[in-house]
Amino acid sequence: MTDIRAAIAGERTDLAGVLAGLPADDWDKPSLCQGWRVREVVAHITMPFRYSTPQFLLGMVKARGKFDRYADLAARSDAATLSAAELTACLRDNVGHGWKPPGGGYEGALSHDVIHGLDITVALGIDRTVPADRLRHILGDLKPRQLKYFGVDLTGIELRATDLDWTFGTGEPLTGAAQDLLLILSGRSLPPGHLTGPAAARFTTAVTH
């Protein structure tokens, strides 16, 4: 328990440091989360620190019980009213916060922070490597329902990490850094150059000119 809590605090501390150094224009650039800029992603990451249980329940009622809709509305609203400095401070001030997603435990909290942090750094081309111990926590806790939630079809594909002793699935190898493969499992498309294998194009964002 101590290790996972330390990993969560470490991830939030690292991400807060990245955010503090971002140029102002980067906050309005697209993230890997479709339809969200960097500022919406940070608003979403920090949402559990700012919303009480009654506020959350009221928001769910207004969103007709659909969490994804509620999360989207909240992220857009908060991104419009909170400055980059305020969002960064909220993350920095809550590195030790004990929030856990329903049914996800602390592993789910770590996964949430790591994936959304990568949504930002990978989209912006920031060369940041998530520490291996944090990735092992997340990849070792993978459950089939996560693939179902994100709608990822990995039929005939074996994910094979190049920097960790980790594979997932069976079939033609799709290789990349463990953190990039985690994003694939989370339903993201990556910029060119992150993946290798016959299926790489399926999970890569097309370059537009």
N, C-alpha and C positions, 0 to 999 in steps of 0.2 A: 504493500500500500504506500509506503514511504517513497519507493522508487517511482511509482506512477505519478504521485503528486509532485515529486521533484521534476519529473519530465514535463508535466503540464506547465509548471511555473517557469521552467527553463524555456519552453517553446514560446510562451507569452512574452517573456522578457526579451528573447531574441527578436520576435516579430515587432515588438514595440520599438526596439532599436532601429530596425529597418524602416519602419514608418516615420520615425523622427527625422530620418535623413532623406526622405523622399522630396524631390522638387514639387512645388505646388501643382504643376500641370499633371503630374503622374496620378494625382488623386482622381482625376476625371477621365483617365484612360480605362479601356475595357479590361476586365478581369477574365479568368477562364469560366466564371459563372455567367452563363448566358443572360444578357440583359442588365447585368450589374457592373458598374464601374468599381474601381478600387474602394471608393468611399462607401458604397453600399455594402461591400463585403466586410469592411471593418465595422460598420454599423451593426451588421448581423453577428459578427464574432462577439461584440460587446453587449449585444442585446440581453443576455442572461444576467448581466451585472447591473442593468439599469431598470429592469421590469420586475415589479413585485408579482406574487402569485395572483392576486386579484386583477391586476392589470393584464396579465397574460390570459387569464380566463375570459375576461371581457373582450379582449382582442380575438380570441378564438370564437366567441359567440358572434362577433361582428363578421368574421370570416367564414361563418357557417360551418365551423368545425374543421376547416381545411387548414392544416398547419402551414403548408407551403404558401398558400395565399396570404395568410397572416404574416408570415416571415417576410414575404416580399413587400407587403404594404408597410410593415414596420421599418424595414431597411430603407425604403425609399423616403419615408417620412423623416426618419432620424438623420439620414444623409443630407437632407435638405435643411435641417435646422441646427445640426451640430457641426462645428468647424473641424478641420483636420487635426488641429491641436487638441481639441476637446476629445475627439475619438481616440487619439493616441494616448492621452492622459488616462482615459477610462480603462484602456487595456493595461497600461503600465501600473495603474493603481490597484488592479485586480488580479495580479499574477498568481496570488495564492487563493483566489476565490474557489469555493467548494462546489460550484455548479456541476451537475451531472445531467446529461440528457435522459429523459424517461426511458428506462430499460437498457440504457447504454453503459452505465457505470462510469468510472473514471477513464477506462479505456476509450469509451465513446467521447468523452470530453477531450482527450488528447487527440483522437482522430479528427474531431471537429476542428480543432485549432490548427493542426498540421495541414489538413486538406485545404482549408480556407486560406491559410498563410501561403501555400503553394499556388492557389488561385491568383494570388497577387504577384508573388515573386517570379513565377514562370511566365506569366503574361507580360510582365514588365522587362523580362530578360535579365533579371537580377541573379547573379551567380551565387545562390545560397544552397548549401547542402544540409538537409535535416540530419541531425545526429543519428547514427545507426541504432542506438538503443531505443530511441523513440519510434523509429520505423519498425523495429522488431516487436515492440509492444502492440502496435497497430496491426501489422500483418499477421502476427500470431493469434490475433483475436478475431480474424475474419469469419463471418458467418454467411451462409447462403442467402439469408434475407436481405443482406446489404446489396448483393448483386441484383436481386429482384427489385429492390427499391429504386436503384438507379437505372434499371432496364438495360444492363450491359449484356450483350450476347458474345460470349467467348467460346462458342462451339468450335471445336477443332483447333483451338489456340492454346499454347502453353506460354504463360508469362514467365520470363526468366530474367532475374535481376543480374546485372553485371557487377554490382558492388556489394551484394549480400548473397549468402548461400540460401536462396529462396526461389521457389518455383510455384506456380499455381495453374492447375488445369492440365490438359493433355492435348497434344497435336503439334502443329507447326510452331516453332519457337517465335515469340515476339519478345525481343530483348531491349532492355533499357535500364536506367538507374532505378533503384527500388522506389524512390519517391515519384518518379514518372509513372511507373506501373501502378502505384497506389492511385494516382489520378485517373488512369484508365479504368480501374475498378470502381471509381467514383463517377463514372459517366462523362469525364472530360475529354475534349479533343486538345491535343498538344501542338505547339508550334513545330515546324519542320526541324529535323535533325535530332530529335530526342529518342526515336525508336528505330529499331532495325528488325527486318523480317518481312515475309510476304504480305502480312496483314497490316503493316505499318501505316499505309495510306488511309486505311479505314478509321484510324484513330488520330489522324493528323489534320490540322486545319489547313485548308487550301490557301495558298498565297495569292493575294489579289493585288493588282497594280492599277 
